[in-house]
Amino acid sequence: MELTIYKTTGMGTTHEQNTPIFLALYKGKGQLFNALIRAWTGSIYSHCELVMPDGRWLSASAMDGGVRAKHIDYKPEHWELIPVPWANARWIEEVFERHQGKGYDWAGIFLSQLLGSGLHSERRMFCSEFCAVALGFTGIGQRFSPVLLGETVHRINRLPFVQLPHSLAEGHPDAKHA
């Protein structure tokens, strides 16, 4: 899966192909916190990020202290990438700008994930909360774990109205009817 098909022009960064936004699910060993998240959720995933077409990875990270953007060296043995063709890049950028620099929501992890109360801080975020809100799941972002968000994205991607534009763009036989 290629992530770097970009050219820098006088008008900014462009790409040669229609490169989607990805939801990246972390399955690497990580640290104790990663192991605790995996144990609690019963999943191989312990963290998530949104990979933007310009190569930035957006999330809220306990290791980085909260909501941030960074470039991560993609290693397939550590990450599962799920295309999110229905994601709105402009909305994601707005959510990121609004929350950039907020701290990591340790209390929210405990209250909404471990206790299931849905309570969380308005001044802080955790990874799956940030990614869910950025993908449009406003008001319920704190209810998502990395694995639940990944399963949700996979299910949305299988919906016929999401698949049709990809089929048409990829030379599907129905493309002649477009």
Secondary structure, 3 states (H helix, E strand, C coil): CCCCCEEEECCEEEECCCCCEEEEEECCCCCHHHHHHHHHHCCCCCEEEEECCCCCEEEEECCCCEEEEECCCCCCCCEEEEEECCCCHHHHHHHHHHHCCCEECHHHHHHHHHCCCCCCCCCEECHHHHHHHHCCCCCCHHHCCHHHHHHHHHHHHCCHHHHHHHHHHCCCHHHHHC
